[in-house]
């Protein structure tokens, strides 16, 4: 199983119960695929950098979950079809390889050091 993160922006005027029901449906889709939600953070109301579907702000939720890669298309389909979700971004979490620090390999650090400008 791979680990993914999804950040959801809900309609700003949405009732908390509807938002909760949508998150429960997402959790159900993930668990149907033998996955599980590891972490769910409600980030609250935030302003968009630009207008999205005529909204200037949205209620943001960040979820981290594990699932099989074969389930991602089903999850994306749900995220794109649910009208209460203004915007969603789904990413795969990268697991650092031994010898990497902050997403960069030790070799990259050597390459940068040997190519410094004077």
PyMOL commands that place a pseudoatom at each C-alpha (Angstrom):
pseudoatom trace, name=CA, resn=UNK, resi=1, chain=A, elem=C, hetatm=0, pos=[0.000, 0.000, 0.000]
pseudoatom trace, name=CA, resn=UNK, resi=2, chain=A, elem=C, hetatm=0, pos=[1.106, 3.535, -0.725]
pseudoatom trace, name=CA, resn=UNK, resi=3, chain=A, elem=C, hetatm=0, pos=[0.552, 6.635, 1.387]
pseudoatom trace, name=CA, resn=UNK, resi=4, chain=A, elem=C, hetatm=0, pos=[-1.288, 9.625, -0.066]
pseudoatom trace, name=CA, resn=UNK, resi=5, chain=A, elem=C, hetatm=0, pos=[-2.394, 13.059, 1.073]
pseudoatom trace, name=CA, resn=UNK, resi=6, chain=A, elem=C, hetatm=0, pos=[-5.423, 14.952, -0.095]
pseudoatom trace, name=CA, resn=UNK, resi=7, chain=A, elem=C, hetatm=0, pos=[-6.235, 18.553, 0.665]
pseudoatom trace, name=CA, resn=UNK, resi=8, chain=A, elem=C, hetatm=0, pos=[-9.883, 19.448, 0.202]
pseudoatom trace, name=CA, resn=UNK, resi=9, chain=A, elem=C, hetatm=0, pos=[-11.447, 22.880, -0.070]
pseudoatom trace, name=CA, resn=UNK, resi=10, chain=A, elem=C, hetatm=0, pos=[-15.144, 22.812, 0.760]
pseudoatom trace, name=CA, resn=UNK, resi=11, chain=A, elem=C, hetatm=0, pos=[-17.727, 25.464, -0.080]
pseudoatom trace, name=CA, resn=UNK, resi=12, chain=A, elem=C, hetatm=0, pos=[-17.424, 28.200, 2.577]
pseudoatom trace, name=CA, resn=UNK, resi=13, chain=A, elem=C, hetatm=0, pos=[-21.111, 28.308, 3.538]
pseudoatom trace, name=CA, resn=UNK, resi=14, chain=A, elem=C, hetatm=0, pos=[-21.398, 24.530, 3.865]
pseudoatom trace, name=CA, resn=UNK, resi=15, chain=A, elem=C, hetatm=0, pos=[-23.011, 23.083, 6.991]
pseudoatom trace, name=CA, resn=UNK, resi=16, chain=A, elem=C, hetatm=0, pos=[-20.638, 21.082, 9.201]
pseudoatom trace, name=CA, resn=UNK, resi=17, chain=A, elem=C, hetatm=0, pos=[-22.887, 18.004, 9.011]
pseudoatom trace, name=CA, resn=UNK, resi=18, chain=A, elem=C, hetatm=0, pos=[-22.677, 17.925, 5.205]
pseudoatom trace, name=CA, resn=UNK, resi=19, chain=A, elem=C, hetatm=0, pos=[-18.893, 18.313, 5.355]
pseudoatom trace, name=CA, resn=UNK, resi=20, chain=A, elem=C, hetatm=0, pos=[-18.704, 15.497, 7.911]
pseudoatom trace, name=CA, resn=UNK, resi=21, chain=A, elem=C, hetatm=0, pos=[-20.888, 13.240, 5.720]
pseudoatom trace, name=CA, resn=UNK, resi=22, chain=A, elem=C, hetatm=0, pos=[-18.638, 13.918, 2.715]
pseudoatom trace, name=CA, resn=UNK, resi=23, chain=A, elem=C, hetatm=0, pos=[-15.530, 13.009, 4.730]
pseudoatom trace, name=CA, resn=UNK, resi=24, chain=A, elem=C, hetatm=0, pos=[-17.249, 9.826, 5.952]
pseudoatom trace, name=CA, resn=UNK, resi=25, chain=A, elem=C, hetatm=0, pos=[-18.030, 8.899, 2.341]
pseudoatom trace, name=CA, resn=UNK, resi=26, chain=A, elem=C, hetatm=0, pos=[-14.367, 9.466, 1.406]
pseudoatom trace, name=CA, resn=UNK, resi=27, chain=A, elem=C, hetatm=0, pos=[-13.312, 7.272, 4.338]
pseudoatom trace, name=CA, resn=UNK, resi=28, chain=A, elem=C, hetatm=0, pos=[-15.772, 4.600, 3.195]
pseudoatom trace, name=CA, resn=UNK, resi=29, chain=A, elem=C, hetatm=0, pos=[-14.337, 4.612, -0.345]
pseudoatom trace, name=CA, resn=UNK, resi=30, chain=A, elem=C, hetatm=0, pos=[-10.807, 4.308, 1.054]
pseudoatom trace, name=CA, resn=UNK, resi=31, chain=A, elem=C, hetatm=0, pos=[-11.733, 1.482, 3.455]
pseudoatom trace, name=CA, resn=UNK, resi=32, chain=A, elem=C, hetatm=0, pos=[-13.643, -0.386, 0.701]
pseudoatom trace, name=CA, resn=UNK, resi=33, chain=A, elem=C, hetatm=0, pos=[-10.300, -0.578, -1.104]
pseudoatom trace, name=CA, resn=UNK, resi=34, chain=A, elem=C, hetatm=0, pos=[-8.657, -2.064, 2.025]
pseudoatom trace, name=CA, resn=UNK, resi=35, chain=A, elem=C, hetatm=0, pos=[-7.075, 1.290, 2.884]
pseudoatom trace, name=CA, resn=UNK, resi=36, chain=A, elem=C, hetatm=0, pos=[-7.287, 3.479, 5.962]
pseudoatom trace, name=CA, resn=UNK, resi=37, chain=A, elem=C, hetatm=0, pos=[-7.172, 7.145, 6.877]
pseudoatom trace, name=CA, resn=UNK, resi=38, chain=A, elem=C, hetatm=0, pos=[-4.155, 7.771, 9.092]
pseudoatom trace, name=CA, resn=UNK, resi=39, chain=A, elem=C, hetatm=0, pos=[-4.664, 11.446, 9.897]
pseudoatom trace, name=CA, resn=UNK, resi=40, chain=A, elem=C, hetatm=0, pos=[-7.400, 14.036, 9.365]
pseudoatom trace, name=CA, resn=UNK, resi=41, chain=A, elem=C, hetatm=0, pos=[-6.775, 17.721, 10.074]
pseudoatom trace, name=CA, resn=UNK, resi=42, chain=A, elem=C, hetatm=0, pos=[-9.460, 20.352, 9.747]
pseudoatom trace, name=CA, resn=UNK, resi=43, chain=A, elem=C, hetatm=0, pos=[-7.504, 23.474, 8.823]
pseudoatom trace, name=CA, resn=UNK, resi=44, chain=A, elem=C, hetatm=0, pos=[-10.527, 25.782, 8.843]
pseudoatom trace, name=CA, resn=UNK, resi=45, chain=A, elem=C, hetatm=0, pos=[-11.472, 28.719, 6.641]
pseudoatom trace, name=CA, resn=UNK, resi=46, chain=A, elem=C, hetatm=0, pos=[-8.765, 30.038, 4.337]
pseudoatom trace, name=CA, resn=UNK, resi=47, chain=A, elem=C, hetatm=0, pos=[-8.780, 32.556, 1.511]
pseudoatom trace, name=CA, resn=UNK, resi=48, chain=A, elem=C, hetatm=0, pos=[-7.942, 31.373, -1.987]
pseudoatom trace, name=CA, resn=UNK, resi=49, chain=A, elem=C, hetatm=0, pos=[-5.147, 33.102, -3.877]
pseudoatom trace, name=CA, resn=UNK, resi=50, chain=A, elem=C, hetatm=0, pos=[-7.680, 33.538, -6.678]
pseudoatom trace, name=CA, resn=UNK, resi=51, chain=A, elem=C, hetatm=0, pos=[-11.394, 32.928, -7.098]
pseudoatom trace, name=CA, resn=UNK, resi=52, chain=A, elem=C, hetatm=0, pos=[-12.318, 29.251, -7.489]
pseudoatom trace, name=CA, resn=UNK, resi=53, chain=A, elem=C, hetatm=0, pos=[-15.803, 28.388, -8.756]
pseudoatom trace, name=CA, resn=UNK, resi=54, chain=A, elem=C, hetatm=0, pos=[-16.973, 31.876, -7.724]
pseudoatom trace, name=CA, resn=UNK, resi=55, chain=A, elem=C, hetatm=0, pos=[-15.694, 31.343, -4.151]
pseudoatom trace, name=CA, resn=UNK, resi=56, chain=A, elem=C, hetatm=0, pos=[-13.071, 33.560, -2.518]
pseudoatom trace, name=CA, resn=UNK, resi=57, chain=A, elem=C, hetatm=0, pos=[-12.498, 31.234, 0.427]
pseudoatom trace, name=CA, resn=UNK, resi=58, chain=A, elem=C, hetatm=0, pos=[-13.083, 27.667, 1.470]
pseudoatom trace, name=CA, resn=UNK, resi=59, chain=A, elem=C, hetatm=0, pos=[-12.993, 25.346, 4.462]
pseudoatom trace, name=CA, resn=UNK, resi=60, chain=A, elem=C, hetatm=0, pos=[-9.814, 23.257, 4.159]
pseudoatom trace, name=CA, resn=UNK, resi=61, chain=A, elem=C, hetatm=0, pos=[-9.258, 19.692, 5.340]
pseudoatom trace, name=CA, resn=UNK, resi=62, chain=A, elem=C, hetatm=0, pos=[-6.015, 17.713, 5.019]
pseudoatom trace, name=CA, resn=UNK, resi=63, chain=A, elem=C, hetatm=0, pos=[-6.179, 13.913, 5.093]
pseudoatom trace, name=CA, resn=UNK, resi=64, chain=A, elem=C, hetatm=0, pos=[-3.354, 11.388, 5.008]
pseudoatom trace, name=CA, resn=UNK, resi=65, chain=A, elem=C, hetatm=0, pos=[-4.278, 7.829, 4.067]
pseudoatom trace, name=CA, resn=UNK, resi=66, chain=A, elem=C, hetatm=0, pos=[-2.982, 4.497, 2.814]
pseudoatom trace, name=CA, resn=UNK, resi=67, chain=A, elem=C, hetatm=0, pos=[-4.524, 2.621, -0.076]
pseudoatom trace, name=CA, resn=UNK, resi=68, chain=A, elem=C, hetatm=0, pos=[-3.675, 0.510, -3.071]
pseudoatom trace, name=CA, resn=UNK, resi=69, chain=A, elem=C, hetatm=0, pos=[-2.707, 2.501, -6.191]
pseudoatom trace, name=CA, resn=UNK, resi=70, chain=A, elem=C, hetatm=0, pos=[-5.569, 0.795, -8.045]
pseudoatom trace, name=CA, resn=UNK, resi=71, chain=A, elem=C, hetatm=0, pos=[-8.071, 2.704, -5.850]
pseudoatom trace, name=CA, resn=UNK, resi=72, chain=A, elem=C, hetatm=0, pos=[-6.827, 6.194, -6.730]
pseudoatom trace, name=CA, resn=UNK, resi=73, chain=A, elem=C, hetatm=0, pos=[-8.997, 6.552, -9.838]
pseudoatom trace, name=CA, resn=UNK, resi=74, chain=A, elem=C, hetatm=0, pos=[-12.113, 5.787, -7.767]
pseudoatom trace, name=CA, resn=UNK, resi=75, chain=A, elem=C, hetatm=0, pos=[-11.085, 8.343, -5.132]
pseudoatom trace, name=CA, resn=UNK, resi=76, chain=A, elem=C, hetatm=0, pos=[-10.371, 10.990, -7.797]
pseudoatom trace, name=CA, resn=UNK, resi=77, chain=A, elem=C, hetatm=0, pos=[-13.737, 10.315, -9.408]
pseudoatom trace, name=CA, resn=UNK, resi=78, chain=A, elem=C, hetatm=0, pos=[-15.468, 10.936, -6.073]
pseudoatom trace, name=CA, resn=UNK, resi=79, chain=A, elem=C, hetatm=0, pos=[-13.478, 14.114, -5.375]
pseudoatom trace, name=CA, resn=UNK, resi=80, chain=A, elem=C, hetatm=0, pos=[-14.265, 15.537, -8.815]
pseudoatom trace, name=CA, resn=UNK, resi=81, chain=A, elem=C, hetatm=0, pos=[-17.956, 14.622, -8.758]
pseudoatom trace, name=CA, resn=UNK, resi=82, chain=A, elem=C, hetatm=0, pos=[-18.926, 15.836, -5.280]
pseudoatom trace, name=CA, resn=UNK, resi=83, chain=A, elem=C, hetatm=0, pos=[-20.398, 19.331, -5.628]
pseudoatom trace, name=CA, resn=UNK, resi=84, chain=A, elem=C, hetatm=0, pos=[-19.560, 20.462, -2.077]
pseudoatom trace, name=CA, resn=UNK, resi=85, chain=A, elem=C, hetatm=0, pos=[-15.824, 20.103, -2.769]
pseudoatom trace, name=CA, resn=UNK, resi=86, chain=A, elem=C, hetatm=0, pos=[-14.617, 23.271, -4.492]
pseudoatom trace, name=CA, resn=UNK, resi=87, chain=A, elem=C, hetatm=0, pos=[-11.082, 22.010, -5.093]
pseudoatom trace, name=CA, resn=UNK, resi=88, chain=A, elem=C, hetatm=0, pos=[-9.060, 18.901, -4.224]
pseudoatom trace, name=CA, resn=UNK, resi=89, chain=A, elem=C, hetatm=0, pos=[-5.401, 18.058, -4.624]
pseudoatom trace, name=CA, resn=UNK, resi=90, chain=A, elem=C, hetatm=0, pos=[-4.246, 14.472, -4.234]
pseudoatom trace, name=CA, resn=UNK, resi=91, chain=A, elem=C, hetatm=0, pos=[-0.545, 13.674, -3.852]
pseudoatom trace, name=CA, resn=UNK, resi=92, chain=A, elem=C, hetatm=0, pos=[1.487, 10.552, -3.210]
pseudoatom trace, name=CA, resn=UNK, resi=93, chain=A, elem=C, hetatm=0, pos=[3.815, 10.818, -0.240]
pseudoatom trace, name=CA, resn=UNK, resi=94, chain=A, elem=C, hetatm=0, pos=[7.396, 10.025, -1.081]
pseudoatom trace, name=CA, resn=UNK, resi=95, chain=A, elem=C, hetatm=0, pos=[9.271, 7.847, 1.367]
pseudoatom trace, name=CA, resn=UNK, resi=96, chain=A, elem=C, hetatm=0, pos=[12.891, 9.067, 1.665]
pseudoatom trace, name=CA, resn=UNK, resi=97, chain=A, elem=C, hetatm=0, pos=[15.548, 6.585, 0.598]
pseudoatom trace, name=CA, resn=UNK, resi=98, chain=A, elem=C, hetatm=0, pos=[18.364, 5.831, 3.037]
pseudoatom trace, name=CA, resn=UNK, resi=99, chain=A, elem=C, hetatm=0, pos=[21.025, 8.514, 2.701]
pseudoatom trace, name=CA, resn=UNK, resi=100, chain=A, elem=C, hetatm=0, pos=[18.537, 11.230, 1.728]
pseudoatom trace, name=CA, resn=UNK, resi=101, chain=A, elem=C, hetatm=0, pos=[17.891, 14.253, 3.841]
pseudoatom trace, name=CA, resn=UNK, resi=102, chain=A, elem=C, hetatm=0, pos=[15.000, 16.647, 3.192]
pseudoatom trace, name=CA, resn=UNK, resi=103, chain=A, elem=C, hetatm=0, pos=[14.255, 14.993, -0.148]
pseudoatom trace, name=CA, resn=UNK, resi=104, chain=A, elem=C, hetatm=0, pos=[17.788, 15.434, -1.517]
pseudoatom trace, name=CA, resn=UNK, resi=105, chain=A, elem=C, hetatm=0, pos=[20.432, 12.765, -1.807]
pseudoatom trace, name=CA, resn=UNK, resi=106, chain=A, elem=C, hetatm=0, pos=[23.918, 13.098, -0.386]
pseudoatom trace, name=CA, resn=UNK, resi=107, chain=A, elem=C, hetatm=0, pos=[25.253, 12.957, -3.950]
pseudoatom trace, name=CA, resn=UNK, resi=108, chain=A, elem=C, hetatm=0, pos=[23.180, 16.046, -4.819]
pseudoatom trace, name=CA, resn=UNK, resi=109, chain=A, elem=C, hetatm=0, pos=[24.830, 17.921, -1.955]
pseudoatom trace, name=CA, resn=UNK, resi=110, chain=A, elem=C, hetatm=0, pos=[28.268, 16.937, -3.272]
pseudoatom trace, name=CA, resn=UNK, resi=111, chain=A, elem=C, hetatm=0, pos=[27.289, 18.036, -6.786]
pseudoatom trace, name=CA, resn=UNK, resi=112, chain=A, elem=C, hetatm=0, pos=[26.084, 21.410, -5.493]
pseudoatom trace, name=CA, resn=UNK, resi=113, chain=A, elem=C, hetatm=0, pos=[29.255, 21.937, -3.457]
pseudoatom trace, name=CA, resn=UNK, resi=114, chain=A, elem=C, hetatm=0, pos=[31.481, 21.170, -6.428]
pseudoatom trace, name=CA, resn=UNK, resi=115, chain=A, elem=C, hetatm=0, pos=[29.582, 23.571, -8.687]
pseudoatom trace, name=CA, resn=UNK, resi=116, chain=A, elem=C, hetatm=0, pos=[29.418, 26.618, -6.454]
pseudoatom trace, name=CA, resn=UNK, resi=117, chain=A, elem=C, hetatm=0, pos=[29.924, 29.972, -8.080]
pseudoatom trace, name=CA, resn=UNK, resi=118, chain=A, elem=C, hetatm=0, pos=[32.865, 32.094, -7.061]
for i in range(1, 118): cmd.bond("trace and resi %d" % i, "trace and resi %d" % (i + 1))
show_as sticks, trace
zoom trace
